[in-house]
Amino acid sequence: MAQARSLIDAGHGRPKQSNLRRAASDCYYVAFHALTEKSAKVIVSGSKRGVYRQYVRRGYAHSQLRRTYVRFRTILTPHTATRSVIEPLPLRLNQVTKEIKDLANRFIHLQELRHLADYDHTYEFYKEQAEEIFRSAARNLELVEALDPSLDPDFAFLLALYASGNRQSGE
């Protein structure tokens, strides 16, 4: 986050597009790595298992996390979810926290902005937008840190869904 902050604040006057793009991309990657680290700690617990956690973390694909979050966000909104999406998933809809939904929405939004920053060079970023991206990523980190997977079965479910490669849904 420090690097993103310095890129947003670099120079005098209007920031360079390259700095704003890099800041947006960095914010997403901070969110991605915080989530995969938290997830790996749940899946592989114990203080002397860092090497195994690293294997778990390397197994996460950006597109897989996005699909999982999109699916989870859909499940959290039962009036828009289809029966085929909900049926195979043993999730108690009334026990999902607002924080998990917020985390899912922020992650998806940060990833979309990262795609714009990295691949759409016709898209122009502004400092105010980069500031908002930074704040969203900071909030995402707070949400990840606040999650206690041992007490939150829905987050534990989400982590298991990541690790399985979404196979529960028939993909």
N, C-alpha and C positions, 0 to 999 in steps of 0.2 A: 504494500500500500504506500510505503514511503516513496518508492520509485514513481508510482502513478502521480502522487501528490507533487513531486518535484517536476515532472513533465508538464503538469497543468500550470504550474507557477513559473515555468522557465521563461526567461527573456522579458523584454519590456513590450508593452502594447499587446497587440493581438498575437496569441500563441500560434506556433507553426502547426499545420495540419498533421504533420508526422508525429509531433509530440502528443497531440490530442488523440490521435489514432492509437498510438502506443499505450497511452494512459488507459483508454477504454479496454484495450486488449489485456493489459496487465490486471485491471480490476476483475475481469472475468477469470483469469488464471488464478488469482488469489482465492476467489470463491471456489473454483474447481478443486484446487489443492487442499483447501481447508476441509471441504466436504469429503474428499477421498481419504484424507488422513483420519478424520473422525470415524468414517465408515470402517476403515481398516482396523482401527483400535477396537471396534465392537466385534468385528468378525474374528480377529486374532488378538486375544487379550494376553496380558502378561508383559512384564517389563523386559524380558530377554528375548522377545520374538520380533524384533524390529525388521530382521531380514524377511520374515514371512509376511509382515505387514506391507513391506515394499512390493512383494509379488502381488498381493491383493490390489494395491494402489495402481500398479502398472496394468492391471486387468480391466480397469475402467476406461471406456471409450467415451469421448465427448458426445457422440451421437446417441450412445446407449443411455447416458445420463439424461439427455434431453428427452428421449422417448419415455423414459421412466417418469420423469417429472411431468410431462404432458399427460401421460396416463394417470398419474397420481392426482394431478390437478382435476382431470375429468372425473375421477372417482369421487373427489371431494365435492363435486357439483352434481349430485344425483339427478337433478332435473334435466341435465344435458347428456348424461351418460346413457349408453345403450345397455340393454340387459346383457349382451355378450361380453361387454367390458367388465361389468360388475360381478357377474356370476362366478367366474373361476377364482376370484380374489377374496380371501377370508378376512375382509376388513370391516370392522364395525364403523359405519359411516358417522355415527353420532359421537364417536370418541376421537375423531381427528382434530388436532389443534389448529387454531388460526395461524400459529407460528409456522407450522409445517407448510400450510398453504402459502403463506407469505414467502417462505424460503423457496418453494417451488416456483412461484411466480417471478421472484427476483432472479433466480438462477436462469430461467428461460429468457428473461429480458436481457440480462447481462450477456448471455450467449448470442442472442440476436444482434446486439450491439457490437460484440466482438467480431461477428461475421461481417458486419458493415465496415468495421475498422480495418479488418485484414484483407477483405476481398472486393469491396465495392469502392473503388477510388473516385467515383463520381459523387459519392455521399460526402457532404461537408459537415464536419463537427464544429461546434461552438464551445467556447469556454464554459458557459453556463450549463450546457449539456454534459460536458465532461465533469463538472462539479457534481451534477445530479447522479451521474454514473458512479462517481467516487462515493457519494453518500449511500447509494444503494448497495454497493459492494461492502461498505463498512457495516451497514445494517445486516447484510447477509452473514458476515463474519460473526456478528453478535448472536444471530439466531443459531448458527451452527454451534458456537461455543455454549450457548444456553441449553441445547438439547442434551437430555440425559437418556440415551437409548435403553438403559436398564429400567427406567421408569416409564418410558414412552413406547408402548408396543407398536404404535403405528409407524414411528420412525424406524424401529427395528425391522418392521415389515418392509419398509421402503428400502432399507439397506440390503435385505435379503433379495429383494427384487432386482437391485443393481447387480449383485453378485451372480445371479442366475442368468443374466443376459436376457431377461424378459421372456423366458421360455414359458412361464406360467400362462401367458396370454395366448399362446398358440402361434407366436411369430416364428 
